[in-house]
Amino acid sequence: MNKFIKIFSVFCLIFIGISLITRFSEITDKGDYTDVAKFFAGDYSAKLRTSHSLLYGFVHAPLLEIFHSFFIMKVMNVILLILIVLSTYIISKKNKRVLILMILSPIIWYLGPWITPISLAALLFLWGLFFIEKFYENPAKSSIKNLIYAGILNGLALAFWDGFMFFLFIFVICFFYRRNVNDVIVFIFSVILGMLPVLVLNQIFYGFAFFSMIKYIISIIVFNAYGSYAGTPSQFVLLNFIAFVLMIPFFIYTFFSGDFFRKNKRKVVFITLSLLFLLLNPQIRYLLLFWPLIIILLSKSLDKKKFGIQASLFLILSMLIIAPYVIQMNYSTNATQFTSLIANFNNLSILQDKNKLIAEDLRQIAKEYPNQTFVVGNLADDYQRLADMYWGKDVQEFVSIQDYRMFLENNTVLFEKTIDLSPRISERRGIWISGGIGKNENDKTNYSAVSLGIGIDGPIDLENFSLVKKYNLIYISEKPI
């Protein structure tokens, strides 16, 4: 026990130090959670634009109201990752191999400085899996409460992170196939119970309990079918794939050996199907969800030699992963995290800290133009970047250039699509399905009174707006009223 405490304490100290001291801040979907937290804390000078559940940001709002910094959200993520390591060790019945592999796991070090609900979802799913296994060890004697606990924990995971729905679907297929139908019903009902916090939140703020889930599904369909992800340069898609594959344990193939596979069939099939699904959109962060299960199985499937090799590979990979974070303790770099490290390995460079300069510009602008509304461009979501970085009460609102242009064009539709299913034969009736994304009808911003524009790295591209002042990276333009 003393040896465990020493090893775990050393890990915690190094992990906390690197994760919290580095200035790296994850950019993928970060605003969907930090903006929500800031909004409900009363510090957000803009309208929300999120495609994810409000719950993760909402529960952090009281902390932001106290600390007025996103740093506290990084602290919470570090705590969750440490709890995942500790929980995996406990669930494995204090297997030393599991502890070593979890401490060296590249995915743990990779996600250390991030702000993401995946860490919380992974912790809840891990314990949900624990109760499922406990229930099925001996269904005749096991209490139904274990199945209910599992369902509630999985429901909470889904409430905090919408993306969990895909893995939950795979999980139900793998773990309830050819099981008692009553067990499935109890589990699904328990999942709905676990989702109650987000369902209530949606009902209060959107008037529809399943609003965020439907919005998330629609956004995925729209992005993949009509833009954004589909327009990602092939180079970066390939780099994401390479980085993703490198993270998968080398000896994962041992899961498919005869006896081992038969004893752990459902778990191995779940991991396999999840990995195949992730190949459609290979992002390293998603691996965390079932990583503890992979590690527990690895600890059983590897002999002493293979275990030593796998631990060494984890160590080397983890060192590469934390290198950019260490650099960003004092500097900025073009290799901010593992994927960009691979992309820029031959031309690593130290860069100017643009966020620091923009934050300095914002403080100066707020003093010189107090209580003003600014239209921000030239990208549609540049306003979100400034609202995320600005902490203060001297800015009335940051407005998206996209919303402002829609006002000028008297347009309220951002995106719409109609699918016509009219028959090709002489049939009286045809079917069409139409949907889209539009501006909120409750938008209270007085766009006609907006006379100040902010451009990042260049003047804002709007007719009748003329440049009046340049700061470090921000350009102020003005329109005569």
C-alpha positions in Angstrom: 0.0 0.0 0.0 2.8 2.4 0.8 4.4 1.7 -2.5 1.1 2.4 -4.3 0.7 5.7 -2.4 4.2 6.8 -3.4 3.8 5.9 -7.1 0.3 7.5 -7.3 1.5 10.7 -5.5 4.4 11.2 -7.8 2.1 10.7 -10.8 -0.4 13.2 -9.4 2.2 15.8 -8.7 3.8 15.6 -12.2 0.4 15.3 -13.9 -1.2 18.3 -12.1 2.0 20.4 -12.6 2.1 19.9 -16.4 -1.6 20.0 -17.0 -2.2 23.2 -15.0 1.0 25.2 -15.7 0.9 24.8 -19.4 -0.9 27.6 -21.2 -2.3 25.2 -23.8 -6.1 25.3 -23.9 -8.0 22.8 -26.0 -9.9 24.4 -28.9 -12.2 21.6 -30.1 -15.7 22.3 -28.8 -14.2 24.2 -25.8 -16.4 27.2 -26.4 -19.5 25.0 -26.3 -18.8 24.4 -22.6 -16.8 27.4 -21.4 -19.2 29.9 -23.0 -22.2 28.2 -21.3 -20.5 28.3 -17.9 -19.6 32.0 -18.4 -23.1 32.8 -19.7 -24.8 31.3 -16.6 -22.2 33.0 -14.4 -23.3 36.3 -15.8 -19.9 37.1 -17.5 -20.6 36.4 -21.1 -21.1 39.5 -23.4 -22.6 37.7 -26.3 -25.3 35.3 -27.4 -24.7 31.5 -26.9 -23.9 29.3 -29.9 -23.6 25.7 -28.7 -24.4 22.4 -30.4 -23.9 20.4 -27.1 -25.6 19.9 -23.8 -25.9 22.9 -21.5 -25.3 20.7 -18.4 -21.5 20.5 -18.2 -21.2 24.3 -18.5 -24.1 24.9 -16.2 -22.7 23.0 -13.3 -19.4 24.9 -13.6 -21.2 28.3 -13.6 -21.1 28.8 -9.8 -17.3 28.1 -9.8 -16.8 30.7 -12.6 -18.9 33.2 -10.7 -16.5 32.8 -7.8 -13.1 32.6 -9.6 -13.8 34.5 -12.9 -11.5 32.2 -14.8 -11.6 29.1 -16.9 -8.6 27.8 -15.0 -11.0 26.3 -12.4 -12.5 24.2 -15.3 -9.1 22.8 -16.1 -8.6 21.9 -12.4 -11.9 20.0 -12.4 -10.8 18.1 -15.6 -7.5 17.1 -13.9 -9.3 15.9 -10.9 -11.7 13.8 -13.1 -8.7 12.2 -14.9 -7.0 11.3 -11.6 -10.3 9.8 -10.4 -10.4 7.7 -13.6 -6.9 6.3 -13.0 -7.8 5.6 -9.3 -11.2 4.1 -10.2 -9.6 1.8 -12.8 -7.1 0.6 -10.3 -9.8 -0.1 -7.7 -12.2 -1.8 -10.1 -9.3 -4.1 -11.3 -9.0 -5.2 -7.7 -5.8 -3.2 -7.2 -3.9 -4.8 -10.1 -0.4 -3.3 -10.2 -0.2 -3.7 -13.9 -3.4 -1.7 -14.4 -1.9 1.1 -12.2 1.3 1.2 -14.2 -0.4 1.2 -17.6 -2.9 3.9 -16.5 -0.2 6.2 -15.2 1.7 5.8 -18.4 -1.3 6.0 -20.6 -0.8 8.6 -23.4 -4.6 9.5 -23.5 -4.5 10.5 -19.9 -1.6 12.9 -20.4 -3.0 14.1 -23.7 -6.3 15.2 -22.1 -4.7 16.7 -19.0 -5.0 20.4 -19.9 -8.3 20.1 -21.8 -11.7 21.4 -20.8 -14.1 18.7 -21.9 -17.1 16.7 -20.6 -15.6 13.5 -22.0 -13.6 13.0 -18.8 -16.7 13.1 -16.7 -18.6 10.8 -19.1 -15.7 8.3 -19.1 -15.7 8.2 -15.3 -19.5 7.7 -15.1 -19.4 5.0 -17.9 -16.5 3.2 -16.1 -18.6 2.8 -12.9 -21.7 2.0 -15.0 -19.8 -0.9 -16.5 -18.7 -2.0 -13.1 -22.3 -2.3 -11.9 -23.3 -4.1 -15.2 -20.7 -6.7 -14.6 -21.6 -7.0 -11.0 -25.3 -7.6 -12.0 -24.4 -10.3 -14.6 -21.9 -12.2 -12.5 -24.8 -14.0 -11.1 -28.1 -12.6 -12.3 -30.2 -15.0 -10.2 -28.7 -13.7 -7.0 -27.7 -10.2 -8.0 -29.9 -7.3 -6.9 -31.7 -5.4 -9.6 -30.3 -2.2 -8.0 -27.0 -2.9 -9.7 -28.7 -2.7 -13.1 -30.5 0.5 -12.1 -27.2 2.1 -10.9 -25.6 1.2 -14.2 -28.4 2.8 -16.2 -28.4 6.0 -14.1 -24.7 6.4 -14.5 -24.9 5.9 -18.2 -27.8 8.3 -18.4 -25.7 10.9 -16.5 -22.8 10.4 -18.9 -25.2 11.1 -21.8 -26.6 14.1 -20.0 -23.2 15.7 -19.8 -21.9 14.7 -23.2 -24.2 14.2 -26.2 -21.6 12.2 -28.1 -21.9 9.4 -25.7 -25.2 8.3 -27.4 -23.3 6.5 -30.1 -21.2 4.5 -27.7 -24.3 3.8 -25.5 -26.0 2.3 -28.5 -23.0 0.0 -29.2 -22.9 -0.8 -25.5 -26.5 -1.9 -25.3 -26.1 -4.1 -28.4 -23.0 -5.8 -27.0 -23.9 -6.2 -23.4 -27.7 -6.9 -23.7 -27.7 -9.1 -26.8 -29.6 -12.3 -26.0 -30.2 -11.2 -22.5 -33.5 -11.0 -20.6 -35.8 -8.3 -22.2 -36.9 -7.1 -18.8 -33.2 -6.3 -18.1 -33.1 -4.1 -21.2 -36.3 -2.3 -20.2 -35.0 -1.6 -16.7 -31.7 -0.4 -18.0 -33.2 2.0 -20.6 -35.7 3.4 -18.0 -32.8 4.0 -15.6 -30.8 5.7 -18.4 -33.8 8.1 -18.8 -33.7 8.7 -15.0 -30.0 9.6 -15.3 -30.7 12.1 -18.1 -33.3 14.0 -16.0 -30.9 16.9 -15.1 -30.4 17.8 -18.8 -34.0 17.1 -19.7 -35.2 19.5 -17.0 -32.6 22.1 -18.0 -33.7 21.8 -21.7 -37.4 22.1 -20.7 -36.7 25.3 -18.7 -34.5 27.1 -21.2 -35.7 25.7 -24.5 -39.3 24.6 -23.8 -38.5 21.1 -25.1 -36.8 18.4 -23.0 -34.9 16.7 -25.9 -33.9 20.0 -27.6 -30.1 19.7 -27.1 -30.0 16.1 -28.2 -31.9 16.8 -31.4 -29.8 19.9 -32.1 -26.7 17.8 -31.7 -27.8 15.1 -34.1 -28.9 17.7 -36.7 -25.6 19.5 -36.4 -23.7 16.3 -37.1 -25.8 15.6 -40.1 -25.5 19.1 -41.5 -21.7 19.4 -40.9 -20.9 16.0 -42.4 -23.4 16.2 -45.3 -23.2 19.9 -46.3 -20.0 21.4 -45.0 -17.4 21.9 -42.2 -16.0 18.4 -41.6 -16.6 17.5 -45.3 -14.4 20.5 -46.2 -11.5 19.6 -43.9 -8.2 19.4 -46.0 -7.2 15.8 -46.6 -3.8 16.4 -45.0 -5.4 17.0 -41.6 -7.8 14.1 -42.0 -4.7 11.9 -42.6 -2.9 13.4 -39.6 -5.8 12.8 -37.4 -6.0 9.2 -38.5 -2.2 8.7 -37.9 -2.3 10.2 -34.5 -5.4 8.2 -33.6 -3.8 4.9 -34.7 -0.6 5.6 -32.8 -2.6 6.0 -29.6 -4.2 2.5 -29.8 -2.1 0.0 -27.8 0.2 -2.1 -30.0 -0.8 -5.4 -28.3 -4.5 -4.9 -28.6 -4.5 -7.8 -31.0 -4.0 -10.2 -28.1 -7.7 -9.6 -27.2 -8.6 -11.8 -30.1 -6.7 -14.9 -29.0 -9.0 -18.0 -28.6 -9.5 -18.5 -24.9 -9.2 -14.8 -24.0 -11.7 -13.7 -26.6 -14.2 -16.3 -25.5 -14.0 -15.2 -21.9 -14.3 -11.5 -22.7 -16.3 -11.6 -25.9 -18.8 -8.8 -25.1 -16.1 -6.4 -24.0 -13.8 -7.1 -26.9 -16.6 -6.7 -29.4 -17.7 -3.4 -27.8 -14.1 -2.1 -28.0 -13.8 -3.3 -31.6 -17.0 -1.8 -32.8 -16.3 1.5 -31.0 -12.8 1.7 -32.6 -14.3 1.0 -36.1 -16.9 3.7 -35.5 -14.3 6.2 -34.5 -12.4 5.6 -37.7 -15.2 7.6 -39.4 -14.0 10.7 -37.4 -10.7 9.7 -35.8 -10.2 12.0 -32.8 -7.9 11.0 -29.9 -10.1 12.4 -27.1 -12.9 9.9 -27.8 -10.6 7.0 -26.8 -10.8 8.0 -23.2 -14.4 6.7 -22.9 -13.4 3.1 -23.1 -9.7 3.4 -22.3 -9.9 2.0 -18.8 -11.6 -1.1 -20.2 -8.8 -1.6 -22.7 -6.2 -1.2 -19.9 -7.9 -3.8 -17.7 -8.0 -6.3 -20.5 -4.4 -5.6 -21.5 -3.3 -6.3 -17.9 -4.8 -9.8 -18.3 -3.8 -10.6 -21.9 -0.1 -9.7 -21.9 2.7 -11.9 -20.7 5.6 -10.3 -18.7 7.7 -9.4 -21.8 4.8 -7.9 -23.8 3.7 -6.0 -20.8 7.1 -4.4 -20.5 7.2 -3.5 -24.2 3.7 -2.0 -24.0 4.5 0.1 -20.9 7.7 1.3 -22.7 5.7 2.3 -25.8 3.2 4.2 -23.6 6.1 6.0 -21.8 7.7 7.1 -25.1 4.3 8.2 -26.6 3.4 10.1 -23.4 6.7 12.0 -23.4 6.0 13.1 -27.0 2.5 14.1 -26.0 3.5 16.3 -23.1 6.4 17.9 -24.9 4.2 20.6 -26.6 2.5 21.3 -23.2 5.9 21.8 -21.5 7.0 24.2 -24.3 3.7 26.2 -23.8 4.5 26.8 -20.1 6.5 29.8 -21.2 6.1 30.0 -25.0 3.6 29.6 -27.8 4.3 27.1 -30.6 3.0 25.8 -33.9 2.9 22.3 -32.3 0.2 23.0 -29.7 -0.7 19.3 -29.2 0.1 15.8 -30.5 -1.5 16.0 -34.0 0.1 19.4 -34.8 3.4 18.1 -33.4 3.3 15.4 -36.0 2.3 17.9 -38.7 5.1 20.3 -37.9 7.8 18.0 -36.6 10.3 19.2 -39.2 9.6 22.9 -38.7 8.9 23.4 -35.0 8.9 27.1 -34.1 8.2 29.4 -31.2 5.3 31.8 -31.9 4.0 35.1 -30.5 1.2 34.5 -28.0 -1.7 36.0 -29.9 -4.3 35.4 -27.2 -2.3 37.4 -24.7 -2.1 40.3 -27.2 -5.9 40.1 -28.0 -6.8 40.1 -24.3 -4.6 43.2 -23.9 -6.4 44.9 -26.8 -9.8 44.0 -25.4 -9.0 45.6 -22.0 -7.9 48.8 -23.8 -10.9 48.9 -26.1 -13.3 48.4 -23.2 -11.8 51.4 -21.5 -11.9 53.6 -24.6 -15.3 52.5 -25.8 -17.3 51.6 -22.7 -20.8 50.1 -22.8 -20.8 49.6 -26.5 -22.0 46.8 -28.9 -19.4 45.6 -31.4 -19.9 43.6 -34.5 -17.0 41.2 -34.8 -15.5 39.5 -37.9 -14.4 38.6 -40.4 -15.2 35.0 -39.5 -18.7 34.1 -38.3 -17.5 32.8 -34.9 -14.8 35.5 -34.2 -17.2 37.1 -31.8 -17.2 33.9 -29.7 -13.4 34.1 -29.4 -13.6 37.6 -28.0 -16.5 36.9 -25.7 -14.7 33.9 -24.4 -11.5 35.9 -23.6 -13.1 39.1 -22.2 -13.8 39.3 -18.5 -15.5 42.5 -17.5 -18.7 44.5 -17.5 -17.7 47.3 -19.9 -18.8 45.7 -23.1 -22.5 45.5 -23.8 -22.3 42.8 -26.5 -20.1 41.1 -29.1 -22.2 40.5 -32.2 -21.4 38.0 -35.0 -20.7 39.5 -38.4 -23.0 36.7 -39.7 -25.9 37.9 -37.7 -25.3 41.5 -38.7 -25.2 40.7 -42.4 -28.4 38.7 -42.0 -30.0 41.8 -40.5 -28.8 44.0 -43.4 -30.2 41.4 -45.8 -33.5 41.1 -43.8 -32.8 37.3 -43.7 -33.5 34.9 -40.8 -32.4 31.6 -42.3 -28.8 30.3 -41.7 -29.3 27.0 -43.4 -32.2 25.1 -44.9 -32.6 21.8 -46.9 -35.6 20.2 -48.4 -35.6 16.5 -49.3 -38.2 15.7 -52.0 -39.5 12.1 -52.0 -42.0 12.5 -54.8 -42.7 9.2 -56.6 -41.7 8.7 -60.2 -45.0 7.0 -61.1 -48.5 8.4 -61.5 -49.2 8.7 -57.7 -51.5 11.4 -56.3 -49.4 12.4 -53.3 -45.7 13.1 -52.8 -43.6 13.5 -49.6 -41.1 16.2 -48.8 -39.1 16.8 -45.6 -37.8 20.3 -44.9 -35.6 21.6 -42.1 -33.0 24.2 -41.3 -31.3 26.5 -38.8 -32.5 30.1 -38.3 -32.0 33.1 -36.1 -33.6 33.1 -32.7 -36.9 35.0 -32.9 -36.3 36.4 -29.5 -33.1 38.3 -30.6 -33.3 41.6 -28.7 -30.1 43.2 -30.2 -30.7 46.6 -31.9 -28.5 46.0 -35.0 -29.4 49.3 -36.5 -27.7 51.1 -33.6 -24.4 49.1 -34.0 -21.7 51.6 -35.2 -18.5 49.9 -34.1 -16.8 47.0 -35.7 -13.9 44.8 -34.5 -11.7 42.9 -36.9 -9.0 40.3 -35.9 -5.8 40.5 -37.9 -7.4 43.0 -40.2 -10.2 45.6 -40.5 -13.7 44.3 -40.6 -15.2 43.7 -44.0 -18.4 45.6 -43.9 -19.7 48.4 -46.1 -19.7 51.9 -44.6 -17.3 50.8 -41.8 -14.0 52.8 -41.8 -10.9 51.9 -39.9 -10.3 54.3 -37.0 -7.6 52.6 -34.9 -5.3 49.6 -34.9 -4.2 47.9 -31.7 -1.9 44.9 -31.4 -4.1 42.5 -33.4 -7.5 44.1 -33.2 -8.7 46.7 -35.7 -11.5 49.1 -34.7 -13.8 50.4 -37.5 -16.7 52.8 -37.2 -19.8 53.5 -39.2 -21.4 56.9 -39.1 -24.9 56.8 -37.6 
